[in-house]
Structure formats: structure tokens, C-alpha cells
Amino acid sequence: MKTDGSPDRLLPHSLRRRRFLQASVLAGLGAGSAGLLGACSSASGANSASGASKGGTLIFARTADPMTLDPSPAEDNEAIWTILNLYDCLYTVTPNGQGSMPWLATGYELSSDSLTWTFHLRPGVKFNDGKPLTAADVKFTLERSAKGPNGYIISTVNGIDAPDESTVRIHTTHPWGPLLGDLSLYSNAILPDNLNGMSAAEFFTHPVGTGPFVLSSWTKGQEMTLVRNRHYWRSGKPLLDEVQFTVVPDDNTRLLQLRGGQADIIEFPPFSAIASLQQTSGIKVDLFPSTWVSYLALNEKRPQFADVHVRRAISYAIDRSSIIRSVLFGHGQPAASFFSPGWAYYNPNTPRLWYDPAEAKRELSMSAYPHGFSAIYAVDAGDTTNSTIAQIVQANLKVIGIDISIQPYDISTITALQEAGNYDIYPSYYTLDIGDPDENVPWAIDPVYGGSDSVYTWYSNPEVLKLTYASEENIDSRKRAAIYNEIQNIIAMDAPFTELYYQPYVYAQTTSVEGFAVPSTGNYHLEEVWLQS
């Protein structure tokens, strides 16, 4: 329980944030060493044409295998994207990624004191084993999720009732504006009550869900096959007979498979390959707008980075346009806010502490380190993207007297250094999983709630925390927007981390694939996809 005047929050003892992908696949992606991504996103964002044909097998080459099919502890995107094609949430993300809409629930009523949310389940929904969805399944799932690594997201929930088979009541300790977004998080995807009497190990070998697909086979590290759920509640969906996910970590191999027709869709072709792919007959490249924010974390346990003028100087010193040209081949935009344009409540007028060497020198002159200092920039030894960024940052900061040494480590060492606060600077990024920024805001700027010590920067500003809690306790979206604008302005000037750029999600596919769409939260609904015959 917190003692700083903020609302009480019942936090799990161990809180983790999920990682995007193993560092070895990030080189072609322009990614950091750790981050977040995915969501229960909106299937209505897909665009299946009126002449869509049913049937066929989609071959989807991915960079890695899912680590689990259990929603509660999932933290890698391959798991999350698979999970959200096997299970559904009560709510899902709107097509633009900036809101929530009914999914397994048809709607809700909110009590006059804003403490009780009554949800009505969609009639006729069945699990893939033919059993009907009931409120008992929802109650079990949310109570199970609350005990898991992502349980902090619903930590304000203090009771769940199932008064009848189609009604669920959720009680909160105080008004909670982000609840609909919380219910669309992958960790809250609905499972059958008591896992149908099975142990978790047994159940998730052959999971049962209400999603569009069913696990058919899984050769770990090689291939996973999903088949159509014949009980799926959305009439006429999915359109495909099956989806074969293949594990192809090497960028060049995925490109060769796409060009040779051995894959219909590939994840994350390198930015350097985009121009060539765009000129290749029979291939389409999509640059989907995302919620991705790349940044440099600055460890405020170090006295240099506890100085706000040093942090501002670093932001002004870095040439973001050069980074975007070198790393993203121009496919990105410089970041000012720690919100991305893909987030709800993004403020485009956030102060821009962008490339201005003269202003950088002025800020440094006002710090306790007017003549500069030395620092170590930690990068993953196998991450060529962030090694390139490090070299640009190194040259930029040298101009103002900050001497950067680039130190490569293996990814496990970097993670340990982050969590122990035993680093100076490291590159990272985060994305948003739901249509509400509250999933990330406390995690990024609250040293307690969210469990990451303000993304391991140890930044803390009581004014910002007070505003964050006010945004959570507000149901009115207009009031929340005003609060989030203020938060973004303060964070920009405090510069606890140096935002670098926003980037799209890159996928390539053959022109025979129709209806594939990725919302800004990253999750794709494959029930909308079909293949031209």
C-alpha cells in the first residue's frame, strides 16, 4: 500500500513488463533491448472484401516462437499475438487503437458512485469445445489474472460477482477511468472456469478459448498450426482453414521465403530492404502506424543524470533526423512526447527538446557539470541497430563535452544492470497494448506502481504522480485529455528519458493475401484474412 497520498493499490509482489523480441532479431527492426508491445486489438479494423473467398492455408513466417499460450504470464509478443487469435477479451481495442469497444461483452452500466461496472455477456458465444461462455468463466479468469505478473493492471478491482450466467459485476476501490482498456489487455483474455478441471500445464497444451482459431499442432521452435474454430461467434469467420506459423529468425531467410513463395506474410523485414521489396512484383509492404516510442533511459541514481539540465542538454544535443535516416531509412519521425501519435490523448504540442547544439551547451552550462563528464552507453552486443544509434549519440554528445564510451553486453547482463540500477545510459522502447495510456504511464514515470522504477530511471516527480492518479480516477475523457496534456508537457521538460523516434510496424506479404491489418497496438486478427484463389 502506498504512503505518498496516492490511491491504495494492491500490487503483486513481482511485476514484470513484457519484452518485445529477443535482441538477435532486433537488428533489422530498429528496436531497443527491451520493451512492450501488443493488445487485444480490434478485428473490425480488417477489410475483407465482399468477394472474399473462404479456405486455404496462410503461411506466416515469424521471428520467434511463442514462449507460452497462457495469457496471464505472457510477456513476449509472439505469445501475445497467438493468444489473441485463440482467446477473446470482454472488450477490445478500437480500429484506430485509441479506445475500447465491446467484444465478448455487449456493453456495461456504471453505478452512480462510479464504483460498480455491470457487464452483459454476448449471447450465443461458445468456447471451441462447444461449451457456452458464462459469467463464471469471466470471474475465474479475472481473479486468476489478478494474481499473475500483469495483475497490477486491474489492481483497483476489489470484487467480481456473477449474479447470473450472462452478467458480471466488477467493483473497484475508487472510480477507475481505464477499466475498459484494462479489460482488453491480453492477460485478461477469457478462459473456461477452473481451466475445465485441468492443471495449467495440461490445459495450455491444448487450450480452449472463444477466439477464431484452435491450436492444432506445435513443434516448438519450428512451426505452429492453428485451424478454424467452428464454434466462433462471429458469423462467417474466420475465412482461412488454417494458419501455419513458421519460426524464421534470420531476416534474409524470411525475405527469400517471401520472394520464393514459401511464405505469404513475413514479420519485420529490415528497413534497409523496404525500397527493394516495394519494387518487387507480387509483394506488398505495409508500414502500419504504431504506438512505438524509442528512447534512451538515463539512470538518475547517477548524480549527473539526476540533474535536469544535464538531461535537457542530452536531449538538445541528439540529432534525431540523423538516427532516423541511418536506422529507419527515413521511415520514422522524431519523438517529443513520451506518448506516441498512436496513443489516445497524444499531445502534438508537447515541448520539443530537439537538435540544437547551442541550446544543449547552454543547458549544460547551468548544470553542476558545465564542462561535461564521462558515461557508459550500454548496448546489446548483437544489436547492430542500437550500436549505430550509440555511435551517433556518442558523436553528438562529444560536441557538448560529454564523453560516451559504448560498452556491449549480452542481453541478460543488460537486463540485470537495468534492474539493479547499475548503468549510465541504455537504449530501449515501449509500446502500448491497449487503447488507454494508463497501461504505460504509471510504469514509465511512477517509481512504485507498475513495478519498473520508472523504466529503471528512478525518476520521480510528485506533481506528475498526482496528475497520473487524477487521470485514472476520472471517467470523463475530456478531463483525462487535459490531464494527460499537462503530464506530457512536464515530462518533456523534466526529460527523465530522451525520446528518440516513433516508428511503424513493418510487414511484407504476397499480393494474394487480403484483409491483413495491424492496428497501432500491434495485434492482428487473422480471422479477417483471406487468400485470393
Steps between C-alpha positions, in 0.01 A plus 500: 500500500642836405569770756546804276137606494417313180207258478552161663627243251522129574814409310627153420834423662670449166410723209649452158456680172516292189781504258445554132733249336839351564772749422637285218201584282498870576784594269276534198221658699657807654405387849633537850614231735168467676147621475138438466258440236157344392138521618155347470451715191202551278414245239270752342810673371533235232362553155383174348343576167147398412643243260723337760548129448512248783757230548869456453811498718691817587873457558627766737876521564574644842824587672450288811281239664244585771634445850157406637132477408390599850373861490580580862881477497550578129764764436632434150314626195496176308312349793265796527418511129428126505298522820274767352411273212412216741310697767289817523470780755185664638600818315739558214693790357329721243636493142699820554659356815384791716195367676308191607190334363281204605615152401391205715296753697228696322524800731492614861323716756689709753359562847432855617807493725713373208615200706301215345513402133233256379589317178265296284647206312435456132237226451586184312878509551659156536846375578665292231394183684135601456434609859319835540680801644367594845565763762674235712768476230555876511514510880752215509717655230523847653567366848772276357647788298507727806744257664731492198793714387269746322255518788592859580288609202182409694637566848216742572244218464392382845219264409336313211148360511313274260132552595386290202656319206507803274580781745830601660541775760843648562550711812787746532651669803459842338377634163722354231498657154727245326293190586370431148853521368621273779244238403637495146851408618620161378554374857124535555402283202217274616564136593252231607419478870765307694675419170240227449637318804850468355836615626648799319773280352240264355249764391741721306631205303159494327339831606130573482386850411231698318738642239488440125764227492589181685846358557546195280871424538817656636854388432676740730767710339383405152132525417154551646171431321167659589173384344159663467283500813170362374325645807629855450235757588564738208293361214698399193839541669775404482541486125814286498502126564827523687804712582850355508745707703859418416796612711757674278731721709732600216394812309648388169335158521159656558555728201601207281195303608269789417659555160494127428138448603580284805342763727188713450579753774827578675564698815736793511696512178801727565443868430793475259300253289179703473587688180598180319187315616278786389635460149452122492207367301254293701609644836340768714668683792292649780628769737226491762484799740602383846518593867879452503718753684879449494694679771818513705465418868712719729577359844415766760686303763802657333538863617562625145162373380319615810576853373213615279726735303723207404198304383372793295847557354513139382160532333600820320835350394363194317436518126185291467474556125841341453390198704181462297694518174765252614283248683149524355601609148267795545200295619440674832450834668680676786342463843422780743227353721544172683156423352506399134254640243336157513398542865176647621554849646824560309590869515658621171594828667731342756821708542770385259847475646638411159837542334648838596869479601506861621202440731658173613817685604292765678310238701823320591653831614214533751563154641743384765712363214560800271820348358344162432571153639550140392232231480450147372240419235392136533390311187418142420804345332286353221289808432645681198214750496564637846873483444447740209283726716765492773765622259284792390419591862868468590599749229215738588581510872871544441420841348371624838773335709333175605736210430307180428658154503294234321501172692344184348349237729291189449129561542471323836778718642333816372173395663676436831678837482172679430315341786785561743538863390862429414525679167530853359310502168327224309266495198152358526142551384145433600167462324142502620291182518158656550303807396575682824840650592459408866658163427834672437491836678540372858751242382709771334490776761390355835783347707254269680191417297578292195803341657779633278631798701396739222647272231812468711577872491395556864328819391242634744299821490216531757311744277498254210396214725210703637386577145534133400275390783252772410489373141422151625221610731327699226233339284458811281729467196518878449636550850742214453625657174576827679686317774704295256593812304643646819685179583661490155613862532661440839672179394639669188664771710613262775651274231529189719571307184596629159230420247658427162243396240168343415504217247246290310447123510634351179351191336535365149257269325422355163227676305286186531439587867196717572363652821819497705510808721704592808356767732726740684504276807664227290258209519356357183174305460555224248131407478467791258773377265430313178696377201423576140438175316 
